[in-house]
Amino acid sequence: MPPSTPRRSKFSMPSTGLEHAGPIEIGLGLGSNIGDKPANIRRALDLLATRKAVDIIAVSSIYRTAPWGYLEQDVFANACALARTHLSPAALLAEAKAIEAEMGREKAIRWGPRLIDIDILFYGDLPLSEPDLILPHKELFNRAFVLVPLAEVAPGLTIAGRSVAEAARQQGDDTIQHWEV
């Protein structure tokens, strides 16, 4: 089933971490460059589903990508997932951070090596600007390693009036390749 454009919903208290009525379609970006990188991504997705934080709709291929930001590190494995959630943005972020910690992620260098990184890319069509969470993700349209896998699973998706597939084509980044297993 092709994913739809993110939907708008009504929140009673979106930043409180409380659940709300009705599932919301979301996008997640996942990355890893320590250990068995593809397995780390799969485990994070499994934990998100097992904890009932999300219902996975689709997962992209895993891509081998060059580091971004801090360049003196190993290559990354990156993927995107479409999912539905009943959690508020704050509660979803808390679950993502708890899973990162459970898996052993340690914060060191900004944009540096990481066992797992889980980013919320969009949450329906909700714009949000809070200290710990900006939606849609503020760097989404600057990162080919997010745009390419997101366009794979949602070729018709538009976010904030912009086509994800068109933005992925414009990136023209040849440093992104399918991860060979």
Summary of the structure (lengths in Angstrom):
residues: 181
radius of gyration: 15.3
end to end distance: 26.1
largest distance: 44.7
contacts: 575
relative contact order: 0.23
helix: 28%
strand: 25%
